[in-house]
Amino acid sequence: MSTTPFVVAADPLAGHAFPRRIADALGNDDPPTGLAQLETAAKQIRADRLGFAAWLRDLVADEAAVADVAKRSYWHPNGFAKIVLHTGLEPEFRVRLHVWPRGETPSRGESNPHSHRWEFASYVLTGTGMHMVDFAETTEGGKLYRRYRYGTDPANPAALVADGEVRLKRRGALHVHGGDVYTCDTSVVHTVRPIDAGLTATVVVQGPRRTPTTVVYCEPGESDDQPNAELSGEDFVRLVSEVLSTLENEVAP
């Protein structure tokens, strides 16, 4: 299953001006960073796309930064990359770049209904957009799933622990289009996938952990053993270069 521990690593470009501006938009930890601040930070990234692109170019040009970012990033088992560009402590936040490469058919995305231990705001940087479906547990109707809890095993925080069978019903669906910013809190259970097969990238501003555990649902007969794959420095440079090329083409006259 596509889960990874929350690990704060040293950031070779932590002093770069762009992540400092994001930290300023989030404010300090009093009051704690919430959805409103995360949304403000994501909108600031949208307003300064050229500054964000310059930061990406600086990251891929720095060998130490490439190695460090690749170390804390990974390929989701459904074929898209979750790249942790920056980790901050005061305030506590992460900036992630999620990239769905071009394909013959749209990616399945995060196709297992799941929630998050942290709140986030996401900006659709490139591509047509994202399709999301929200779910809720129900005692009547719906569809049968196996529920797992992530973060409940002290000996192995990344383990998925079986937690019975439940039924899920769809609450609604949403298209978030290119250029849009959307927010998500810890109560939401959803699936997420790109609308089409074109290159799609989102920038996620992730807040501090709010809950010790989260839930992941698998259909009966579906294996819960869906490990992430290593993302190399070469992968990081290639994916970011493709995103930058798309951004440059979008702003060209």
N, C-alpha and C positions, 0 to 999 in steps of 0.2 A: 504494500500500500504506500502511496506517495506521502510519506511523513518525514520530517526531519527535525532534530532538536534545535531549540533556539540557542545559538552559540554566538556570543559577541567576540569578534576577532579584531585585531589591530587593523587599522585602515591606513595604508601608506599615503593616501591623499586626503586624510581627515581634515587637513587645514585648507583644502581647496575652497575657494569663495562660494561655489554653488551650494554644496551641502551646508555651509554655514548659513546661507540665506534661508534654506529650508528650516534649519534649526531655529532661526529667528522668527520665522512664520509660525512655528509651533509654540514658541514661548518657553517658559520654564516649567517645572513640575508642580507649580502651585498657582492655579489648580492643575491637576493632572491632565496630560494631553488627552483630548476627547475627539469625537467625530467632527465637531465644528473646526477645531484647529487643524485636523488632518485634511479636511476639505479645503481649508484656506491654503495649506501648503501645496496640495495637488493643483489647485487653480493657479498658484504662483508659478508652478512648473509649466502649466499650459500657457501662461502669459509670457514666459521667457523661454520659449522653445529653442531659440538660438543659443542661449546660455546653457541650457541642458545639453544641447548637441556639442557645445564646446567642451563641457565636462566629460562627455563620453569620449571625445577625441583625445583628451588628456589621459583618460584612464587607459585606453588601448595603446597609447604611446609609451606607457610606463611599465616596464617589465615586472617590477615588484607588485604593482597594482594588479596587473593581469593575473599573476600567480595567486595573489591573495583573494581576488574576487572569484576566480575559478574554484578555489579550495572550498568556499562556503556556498557555492552554487551547484545546481544539478539539473539533469534531464528528468522530467516527469515521465512515468512509464508510457503515457499516451503521446510522447514525442514532441513536447514543447519544453522550453528552457525557463527555469526560474533562477534569475541572476540577482544576487544580493550586491548592489553597487556600493552601499554605504551602511555602516552601523554607527549609531550615536547613543551616548549614555545620558547626557544632560542637555535637553530632555532625551528620554529613551525612545528611539525610533529607528526604523530601517527604511531605506529606499531600495525597491526591487524593480527590476525590469523583466517582465514576462514576454517571451518571444515565441510565437507560433510561426515556424517557417512556411514558405509557400509549399503547397502540395497539390496533388491531383483532386483530392476531395477534402472537405473541411475536417479539421482535427476534432476528435472526440472531446478535447479539452479535459476539464476535471469532471468526469462523467459519473463519479460516485457522489451521491448527496453527502454533504459534509458541512460542518460549522467551523468556526475559528476561535482560537483562544485570545485573539486580539482584534481590535477594530482597525479598519483601514479605509483610505480613500484611494480611488484608482482613476487614472486619466488615460483614455484611449489615445495613445500617441500616434500610431499609424494603423491603417487598415479600415475596413468597413465598420467594424464594431464587434460587440460581444452579445451573445444570447444567453440569458440566465433564466433558470426556473427555480422558484422557491417551493419548499416542501414543509409539511408539518406532520407529526405523528398523529395517528387517528385510531380509534377503536372500531370504526365501521368503514367499510369500503377501502379505497386506496389499494396499494400494492405491497406485497410482502417483501421485507428486506431483513437481512441480518445486521444487527447494530453492533458496532465496536466502539470502545472508548480508548482514546489516545492520551497518554500521560498519566495513567493510573498505576503503573508498575514502577515502584521506586528503584528496583534493580535494573530496569531497562526502560527509561522514559520514552523511548521511541517505539515501544511495542504497542500493538493493537490488542486490546483485551476484549474477548467476546462478551456481549451483554444482551443476549437473547434475540428474539425475533419480534419485529414490530411491523406495523403497516404505515406507509407514508401516503399522503395525498398531496397533489399539486395545489399550491395556493395561488399561483399566478406566474406569468412569464414576462420578461422585459428585454427589449433590445436597447443596448447602450451604444450609441453611434460614435464614429470617429470624431474626436475632439471633445466628447462628453466627459464629465467627471461624475462618478457615483461613489456612494459610501456604503459600508456594510458593518454591522455590529455583531457581537458574539451570539446573539439570539437567532441569527439567520442560518437556515439550512438550505443549501442551494447546489446546483450544478452550473458550470460555466463553460462555454465553448465559443470560438470565433464564428461569426456569421457566415463567412465564406472561406475559400481555400487560399486567399491571398496572404501575403506577409502581414501579420498583425502583432502589434506590440503595445503593452500597457505599462504605465509607470505606477507602482503601488507605494504609497506612503503608509507604513505600518506602525501602529502605536504600540504601547507597552502591553505585556500579557495581562489579561484581566481575569482569566479563569485557569485553574490547574489542569483541566481536561477539556477535550472536545469530542465530538461524535463523527463517525464515518459509517456509511451504510453501504452494504454490498447486496446485490441480488442473490437469492439462493442458488448455490452451485458455482458462484463466482469466487475465485480464490482471493483471499485477503493478502496473499504474498505477491505484491506488485512493487518490487523494489525500485528506488530511484537509481539512475545511472550517473556515473561521473561525468562532469562537464569539464573539458580540458581548456587550457588557456587559448589554444587554437580555435576551439568552438566559440569562446567568448569574443575573441577578436573578429571572427567571421560574422557572427550574428550581429554584433554592434555595428560592424561596417555595413551590413545590409540595411540595418535600420537607418544609419546615417545617410546612406545613398538615397533611401526613400524620402527622408526629410529634405534633403537638398533638392530633389526633383520636385517636391511639393511647393517649395518656396521659390523655385526658379521662375523667371518671367516667361 
